[in-house]
Amino acid sequence: FLSKGYFTSRNCLREVFSTLDKRKPITLVHEADLSHGGQPLDAQKLELADPVRREALFDSGRRVMAWHRIADFQAVSLIRIAEEMLLGTPAYAERATLPLVIPGSLADESLILPKRVRLYASPNNPGALKAATALASEFDGQDIQVTTRASDDGAWDRTHFFLYLNRDTFVGEDMNMGAALAAEVRVARQQADLPIVMAHENDVELSGCEFGHFFGTTPNDLITDGLYTALAVAFVSGAAERRVSYALCAKLLGAGLYTALAVAFVSGAAERRVSYALCAKLLGATKAERGLQHVPMRSVSRSLLRSGRSLLKGLSFRMASIAQSGATTGGTEGEREETGLAEARPAATEMAEPSAVSGPSTAGGGENLHSPDGVVLVMPDA
């Protein structure tokens, strides 16, 4: 784990030299965060005074993995460390890479944008167009458009304002560009339907800088008005890290997880009715406000005992669909209490149409379901 002062420690050098002499696998993880004892990698290399050892350690094609402390990026670091360690074992010695993932991490998620996104990248924001275009390319096939035109008819018709924060934001080579960008941001913040999505560039080669830099370049009125109270997505160097940055940015644009459910069609009459009920839920069926009046099974048992064992021979629970218009069960309240059962007019049990589904559902937990067009799905409270 390379941090500032590592190569000035005699014991650390003894470990490194012994590892190199014995040609043992070695995994290099670099701490770049200055607030946690890190330093730039070039400065880290120069700490190792022995040029021969330095070349053997850093110039032999061995990769140096950055250690990230933000959870989503840290998952990338952990995957790389695990991959490097596994590749150093005999079982994977012949492999160059391993397809590792951490379940639940952004790398393991498929994000889908539910609607069209039109990003505005201001021409007064250096680097914004390139960064926004790269973001759109990552989600190729989904409807993300990037434009540098603020409006077509004098009104904002964009869905999001993309503010790219780097060393030149609000400054640039032309001070007029910075003032123009600030004016655009002020107007955008007055638009309730135009959220500002901020991306903070961390890659020095792409004019990245520390976030504190912006408190010296951003107009004071924007700072005091709370521009930076919102989340700014870190755009981190590295291919895997940049994909995580794009995924985080996509979430701010409204993207979510894509999940698909396949309903199991199981053999057996009762099981198949459960399958139909599950399908009905996917078709939009929800809990019904009105339906059968169910009596707790404890009350049913007491009624059966009072009425005698003869009732057991003819006992049956029936399923039915009831029109949402208010059709109710037959019989008086006293009759329903006497038997402890609830009945209704019969309905089709085949799922010929989305609006006609009935059948018991162990998965439904005794739910009454109805589809948006008003058909109630009744299920026994067992």
N, C-alpha and C positions, 0 to 999 in steps of 0.2 A: 504494500500500500504506500504509494509515493506521495509524501507530503513535504513541506518545507523543512529542511534540516535532516532528512532521512539519510542522505549520503555523507553527512558529517558525523554520524554515529559510528563508532568503531565496531560495536556489536552488529549493527545492521550491515556494515561492509563485510564483516566476516561471513555472515549468512549468504550475502549475494555472491561473494567470490567462491565460496565453497559450492554453491549451487551451480555456478558456471563451470568450475573445474570438473565437477562430477557429471556435467551435462544432464542435469535433472530438469524436468519441465518446470517452467516458471511462469506465473501469471502476473502481469503488471497492471495495477489499478491506480489511476492518477486522481488525486484530490486537486481540483482546480478552483474550488471556492476559497477565496482569500479569507473570508470570515471564519473558516474552519481549518486554517493552517495550510491552505493550498497555495500554489504559485503556478505561473505559466509553465508548460511542459518544457520549453526550451531552457528556461532558467533551472528547472529541475535536473535536466541532463547535465548542465554545466557544473552542478554540484559534485558530480562524480569526476574527480580530478584525473584519474587514470584514463588516458584516451583509449588504450587498448581495451580495457574493461568496458568503457562507455560504448565503444563500437560493438563489442560482443553482446552487450545487453540491449542496446537500442537499434542498432543498424543491421540486425540479422533477419529482418522481416517479421520480427515478433511485434504483435500489435499491443498498443497501450490503451486500455479501456478507461474511459472517463467514469468517475463515480458521481452519480446524481443523487440529490437529496429530496427532490420533489418526487412523490410516490409514483406517478405515472412514468416518469423517466427513469426512476430507480429500478423499475421492473426490467427495463432494457439493460441496465448495468448487471443485474442479477442473472439475466439470461446469458449474457456474454461471459460472465465469470463461470457459470455452470458449464457452458459449452467449452470454454478453454480448458477447464479441469478434466472434462470427459475426453476431450481430444488428446490429452496427455496420458491416457490409460491405454494398455495394450488392446483392449476391445475396440477402440475407435481410432487407433493409430493411423489407419489407412484413410480415414475420412478427412475431408477438408472443412466441412461445416456440418452442423446438426440442426434439424428443424425443431427447436425447442420453443415452447410457449408457456406462459403462466396463465392458467385458467382465470378468467375474469379481468385480465389486463386489457388495455386498449388494443394491443396487438392481436388479441383473441376475439375481438368484437367486430361485427359487421354493422356499420352505421348507415342509416338510410335517412335522407332528407325527405320529410313528408310533403313538401311543396317547393315551388320554384323559388330560387334565391337569386337576387340580382345585387351584386356587390358594387358599391361605388368606391373606386380608388382615385383619389384626387390627384390631378397632375401636379399639384403643389406639394405633394407628399413624396419625396424622393424614395424610390424603391417599392412603393406601394403597388404599382401595377404588376411588377414582376412577381412579388410575393403573393398577391391575390390570384394571379394566373396559375402559379404553381399549386396553390390550394385547390383551385377548381380542377386542375389536371389530376390531382390525387383522387378526386371523386368523379372521374370520367364516366359518362353514362348517366349521371344524375344532372338535374337541371340547375346548374350554377353558372350564371353569367357574370362577367366582369365588364364594367364600363368606366370610362373616365369623364363621361358627360354627367354633370350634376342633375340635369333635367332636360326633358325634350320640349316642354311647353311652359317653362317658368315655375313649375311645381315639382316637388320631389316625387319621383315614381320608383325609387329604388327601395329595396327591402332592408338593406343594411349599409351603414357607412363603415368602410374598412380603414382604420387608422393604424398605419404601420410606424411603429416607434423605433427609430434608430438614431445614430449620432447626428444626422442631418435634419431630423424632424423639427419643425418650427424654426429652423435656421437655414440650412441649405447654402448653396453658393450665392443665391440671391435673397437678400433679406425680405424682399417683397413677396417671395414665395411663402416664407414663414408666416408673414402677416396675412396673406390670402388664405393659407390653410387654417389659421386660427379663426378667421372670419367664417369659414365654412363649418368648422366644428361648432362654433357658437350657434349658427343657424340650425345645424343638425340636432343639437341638444334641445332645441325648442320644438322639434317635431316628435310627437309622442309615438308615431308609427315608424320612426327611423332609428332603430337602436345602433349604437356605435360599438363595433367589435374591434378591440385593440390587440395587436400582436407586437410583442417586444422582442426585437432581434438581439440574440446573444452571440451570434457568430461574428468575431472581430473582422473576418475577411469580408463580411457583408455589412460593414459599418455598424456592427453591434457594439453595445456599451452597457455600463451598469445602469440600473433603473434610476438611481439617484441623479444621473445626469439630466433627466428631464425636468427636475425641479429647478434647474438653473436656466433652462431654455424655453419652457412652456410659459405663456403669458399668465400672470398672477391671477387674473380674473377666472381663468379656466381651472386653475388649481383650487382656488377657494370655493369655486362652484361645485367641486366634487368630481372633476373629470376622472381622477385616478382612484376614486373609491371603488370603481368597477374593476372586474378581473381583467388583467392583460395576459394573454397566452404567451408563454415563453417559446420563442422560435430558437431551438437549440441546434447546434451543428451536429452532423452525423446523419446518415440516411435513415436509420431506425428511429433516432430521436426526432427527426423532422416529421416523420410520419405520425408520431405521437402528437406533435404540435398541431399538425393538420387535423387530427381527430378531435383534439380539444377545441380547436377553433370551430370545427363542424358542429360540435355540441352547442356552442353559443349561437350557431345559425339555426338551431332547432333539430339537428340530427339526433336520432335515437337508435336503440338496438332493433335489429330485425330478427324476429323470432317466428317460426312457423310451427304449427301444431298439426299433426296427423292423427285423426281419430281412428282408434282401433275398431274394426267391425268384427265382433266376436261371434262365434257360433252359439246357437241357443236362442230361443224366443225372447226370454227375459234379457239376456245379454245384448241381443240385437237392439232391443228397445232402449237400453242404456246408451248404445252407440248413437242411435237416432237423437236422443236428448242432448248428447255432447255436440253432435253436428248442429243442432238447433241453436246452441249457444254461440257457435262460430258464425251462424247466420244472423245473429243479432238478438236472439231470445234473451229476455231478462226476467227478473223476479216479477211476478204478478202482484198487483195490489189487492186484487180480489180473486177468489177461487174457492176451493173446498174448505170447509171449516173442519179442521182436524181435531180429533179428541185424543188426548194423551193415552198411551197404551195402558197405563195403570188404571184409568177409568174404564177402558175396554175390558180389562181382566175382571174388575169388580162386577161389571154388568153381566159378563158371561157367567160368572159364578152364581149370580142371583137368578139368572134366567134358566140355568140348568145346562147339563152337558149336551142336550139335544141340539142346542144352537151350534155346537162345534161342527156337526156334520154338514150343515149348510153354509158355514162361514166362508166368505170370499171377499177379497178386496178388489175393487174394480177401479180402472183408470179411465179418465174421460177428459175431453177438451171442452172448455166452456167459452162461449163468445164473451168478449170483454164488455159487451153492451150491458151486462148485468144479469145474465142467466144464473139462477141459483139452484141449489140442490132441492130435490123433492122431499116432502114430509114435513112434519111439524118439528119444532124445537124439542118437544118432549119425546117424539119418536126417535130423533137422532140421539138424544141422551140415553134412551132406553137400550138401543142396540150398540151405542158407542161407535157407529160406523158413519161414513159420509159417502153419499152416492151422487152421481150426476149423470146427465144424458150422455150416451156413448158417442164416440167420435172415431175417425179413421186412425188406425195405428200404423199405417205405412207412411213413410216420409216422401210422398209423391211430390209435395210442394213445400217450400220453406215455411208456409203459414199453417201447415197441418201436421203436427208432430205430437205424439203422445207416447206414454210408456213410463214405467218405473225407472228410477235412476238411483242407484246406490251412490254414484259419484255426485249427484245433485244434493244429497243430504236432505231429501224431503222438500225440495224447493218447488214453488209454483213459478213457472216461467211463462212469459208471453212474448211473442214476436212484435215488432213495431206496428204491424198492421192490426193488432188487437186480439189475436188468438191466444188463449191462456193454456199453458202447459201445466197439467196437474200431476203431482207426484206424491205418493203416500208418505206420511210422516212415520217412518218405521224406526 
